Amino acid sequence: MNNVLVTGGAGYIGSHACKALRAAGFTPVTFDNLITGWQDAVKFGPLEQGDLLDRARLDAVFAQYRPVAVMHFAALSQVGESMQDPGSYWRNNVSGSLTLIEAAVAAQCLNFVFSSTCATYGDQDNVVLDENSAQYPINAYGASKRAIEDILKDFEPAHGLRHVIFRYFNVAGADPEGEVGEFHRPETHLIPVLLDAIDGKRDALTIHGTDYPTPDGTCIRDYVHVCDLVDAHVLGLKWLLAGKASQVFNLGTGSGFSVREVMDHSREVTNRKVPFAEGPRRPGDCTKLVSGSTRAETDLGWRPERSTLKDMITDAWRWHQSGHYNR
């Protein structure tokens, strides 16, 4: 059997991963509580509704499908919210992941692909961030993800649970074929918020901080197309199924773009003005996050072919205009 349990498979990245898994010959089994995910996004395999804190429900799903691996995306992921309500991040992200990991071990499903984040590195300006960089998260979101990484590392010698951890940078874009895309409620990611402002669905984009020590005063981030990102997850799954050792991979392009640069590219792609307002910095935001690693390329053979701002914004704009889900 080629079943893969995909937690958070009804969400933005998870739904794209399900499509990539199906194309690679696997059957993605989505496990999602549908609090932030969308049932309409589950198109490539069965949906099992449930919560990661419900061990009995997880045990039943593992017993029914006997997956060869887990691909774990389900998490709360808003930096600002994590600063205001850290308890929910430790409860949902860490306790939920521990319950999932224990259920996987009990079911002898010992291949685990984990969606982590560059937020575990914190704010390290002028530092080339690779997989060996020190981890100093500055918000509860990043701290919760680092804790899950530590759990996985502890479970390998104790239980034989091998893992691939992906620490990725800012994910953007949408499926070029328009089957799935990005839609959060509330929306907090820069590109869809920017496109909402362009399209009149909100009054303006707020630039959170214009006094950062960057060339134009706004934050710099490394953007990765969601389709490139999930291709890496399939490669990571195959890495584990081939019996290779546990590994950590950064997923980024090595090129950073400021908020104002993303705005400029969006104006070019849409041929529309970007209404915006300037606001103060948000707690928990760091100045610059850019990957300095080539490990995914050299070890996995990963090539982020669609991760240009033009492609990411073009695909996101096409999806934005498609009348998807329940806007």
PyMOL commands that set and color helices and strands:
alter all, ss='L'
color gray80, all
select helices_A, chain A and resi 12-23+39-41+55-65+79-84+86-106+118-121+140-159+190-198+226-241+259-270+295-300+309-320
alter helices_A, ss='H'
color red, helices_A
select strands_A, chain A and resi 3-7+27-32+47-49+69-72+111-117+162-168+170-172+205-208+220-225+247-251+256-258+276-279+288-289
alter strands_A, ss='S'
color yellow, strands_A
deselect
rebuild
show_as cartoon
